[in-house]
Amino acid sequence: MSPGETKVATIDLTVGEDAVSGNHPVLATAYAQILDVAGYAHYDNATTTISVQQPGDLALEAQAGTAAPGETYALTYRIENTGSTTIGDGDDSSPTIAPGPLDDPERPLGVVTNEGAGPDDGFIDGFTWSNWTIDPGEALEANLQVELPNDTDPGEYDFTIVANQGTIEGAREYDRASGTVTVTEPAFEFTSDAFPFYNWEGKEPSLSSGGDFDPDHEHIGLDESVFIDEFVTGINNLIPDRLTPPLPDSVLGEWAKSEYENFTDGTFRSGHCFGMVFAAEQYYRSGVPDSVPASSASEIPQPTGEYDTVETDIDEYQNNQAKDFSIWWLGNYAMKYGSIDLESEFSTICDKIDESGVAPVGLGGDGLHQVLAYEYDTSAKELTVYDPNERLNQQPPGLLNLSGETIEFESSRIVYSSGASYDTAVYLDEARPDPLGILIGGLEVVGEVVVEAISEAVDGFVSIVANSPVQIDATAPDGTQLNHPTESIDGTPPEEIVYLTDAPAGKYEITIEGTGSGDYAIETQGAVPNGGQINAKRSGTISEGETQTLTATVPDKEGDSGDINQGNTDDELNLARFDQNETGYLETQDVVNAIVAYNSGDQIGGADVSAQDVVNVIVAFNTGQSV
């Protein structure tokens, strides 16, 4: 070997089958070829190690549960020997399973409450499972109950567990597995998380307040202009285009102004249940504000004086009803004028309780109310609720019973254990993603609900919209000319829209003039207080310059539905209202319907059926006359 030269030699060694697991030293020595007088010489040596591992292998799994701070969850370790050699012999070199690092080491997995209990073999010391032996093909399992620290924040915490070969330095890692501990919101405790004071009656500053509080509560509501802006914006954002005939700004403004009067004179004067429910929910989630000398909602005797921050919070949440139009829609329109699928709503409420610990629930009937549900019983279809209309020290947890059936509003199926009843209930929260979707019929009935709401606000409403190539004018039953908007709405020009507020029931004569030749369609929607609705369409063909007349009937009987027909307003000549299948010709069933309606005194097309009507229907049927 010359100076500066390098040589490399590789030697293959075979590990005996009975070799002991672990790291074994190997010594390499360099000797000189010329021996000294003692018979040998060496220049250097080096040491390395050989790591001997058992040929066995493990498959490791970890499953963790869900719990709130201070509660326990289940943690399961499971191993399976997928190799051909028994692993573990019960001595110091036996395998162990122990947690690896957490994503957040400040939030440990918790404290094992049943140390030493549960493993198929070996024993549990804290989280470490050791002194077990597992044969090829065998599976072992250890089950632990782990208590979460009380100060653990809600969220998901990832962890890793590792299976190692005993305590020998540099020992083999067989496998590792990850899991997630889900920390939920702490359970809502009625005796600590509910306010002890009774829902009070809010007043405007100029009025004196009575009830429980001294000094009196003086609620400051939203400014009218702010409310109207929020309301109109909410309508336009919430209701998709063309679900209803286009709504002119003047109608939206009248509607909003009417609702502002309802909001200030009705909502606040009837109490602060909405504000109290959402304030209690916020305090439950995030804790009582630092400015309030209380550790829980139940320690707040009344929201005044040193607790006036609570009063401000409740007022702010109370105002949020108007700031969030989706809530206003649900509480004031959907529950009043629509039909709710209670089976679906009950399921949604239960899901929200599972997810967040609580679920705000709006109740509707003769009036509107808000409660906070925090427990449920699926078999009995019952919700346990915090009701701010009851004093805490007098109120057992209210049981709100949902029938689980799809019901109409006039069917009183939602009953308190105290005997109070409501017609419907919905999950009512600003985070609700589908405020239109709660109605039976979905988007198809939204237009009807909107028209009903506008009608009540402006004392009757009728809107007629055309589809080109026509322009329209219309006259109300009392001779009032319907209005055209001042500008296009959603792309529909003013000449194709007419509308009327303070609209009466009866027959509306519509004049159509062709602005071109082709097919057209007329859509009419309307409702009158204490009367019926109309939600009807009519199509036809027209030539440029041609004039046609239609008649739209808004019934004067509540629950009746109107229609739009071809021809003038003379009942004796208006045969289209008998054309049930809208084929343009009368059929045998149409004749039967006319005779039955005449004999029973029922209406067809929003009008009574006379003897002459029956004669005209029979003649038109026999002659094949188009209607």
Secondary structure as GFF3:
##gff-version 3
##sequence-region A 1 627
A	DSSP	beta_strand	22	31	.	.	.	ID=ss1
A	DSSP	beta_strand	42	52	.	.	.	ID=ss2
A	DSSP	beta_strand	58	64	.	.	.	ID=ss3
A	DSSP	beta_strand	66	67	.	.	.	ID=ss4
A	DSSP	beta_strand	72	81	.	.	.	ID=ss5
A	DSSP	beta_strand	96	99	.	.	.	ID=ss6
A	DSSP	beta_strand	111	112	.	.	.	ID=ss7
A	DSSP	beta_strand	123	125	.	.	.	ID=ss8
A	DSSP	beta_strand	128	130	.	.	.	ID=ss9
A	DSSP	beta_strand	139	147	.	.	.	ID=ss10
A	DSSP	beta_strand	155	164	.	.	.	ID=ss11
A	DSSP	beta_strand	173	183	.	.	.	ID=ss12
A	DSSP	alpha_helix	190	193	.	.	.	ID=ss13
A	DSSP	alpha_helix	224	238	.	.	.	ID=ss14
A	DSSP	alpha_helix	249	262	.	.	.	ID=ss15
A	DSSP	pi_helix	263	267	.	.	.	ID=ss16
A	DSSP	alpha_helix	273	286	.	.	.	ID=ss17
A	DSSP	three_ten_helix	297	299	.	.	.	ID=ss18
A	DSSP	three_ten_helix	305	307	.	.	.	ID=ss19
A	DSSP	alpha_helix	308	323	.	.	.	ID=ss20
A	DSSP	alpha_helix	325	329	.	.	.	ID=ss21
A	DSSP	pi_helix	330	334	.	.	.	ID=ss22
A	DSSP	alpha_helix	335	337	.	.	.	ID=ss23
A	DSSP	alpha_helix	342	356	.	.	.	ID=ss24
A	DSSP	beta_strand	359	364	.	.	.	ID=ss25
A	DSSP	beta_strand	368	377	.	.	.	ID=ss26
A	DSSP	beta_strand	382	386	.	.	.	ID=ss27
A	DSSP	three_ten_helix	392	394	.	.	.	ID=ss28
A	DSSP	beta_strand	398	401	.	.	.	ID=ss29
A	DSSP	beta_strand	414	416	.	.	.	ID=ss30
A	DSSP	beta_strand	421	422	.	.	.	ID=ss31
A	DSSP	beta_strand	424	427	.	.	.	ID=ss32
A	DSSP	three_ten_helix	442	445	.	.	.	ID=ss33
A	DSSP	alpha_helix	446	458	.	.	.	ID=ss34
A	DSSP	beta_strand	461	467	.	.	.	ID=ss35
A	DSSP	beta_strand	470	475	.	.	.	ID=ss36
A	DSSP	three_ten_helix	494	496	.	.	.	ID=ss37
A	DSSP	beta_strand	497	501	.	.	.	ID=ss38
A	DSSP	beta_strand	506	514	.	.	.	ID=ss39
A	DSSP	beta_strand	518	527	.	.	.	ID=ss40
A	DSSP	beta_strand	533	542	.	.	.	ID=ss41
A	DSSP	beta_strand	547	554	.	.	.	ID=ss42
A	DSSP	beta_strand	563	566	.	.	.	ID=ss43
A	DSSP	three_ten_helix	576	578	.	.	.	ID=ss44
A	DSSP	alpha_helix	588	600	.	.	.	ID=ss45
A	DSSP	beta_strand	603	604	.	.	.	ID=ss46
A	DSSP	beta_strand	607	608	.	.	.	ID=ss47
A	DSSP	alpha_helix	611	623	.	.	.	ID=ss48
###
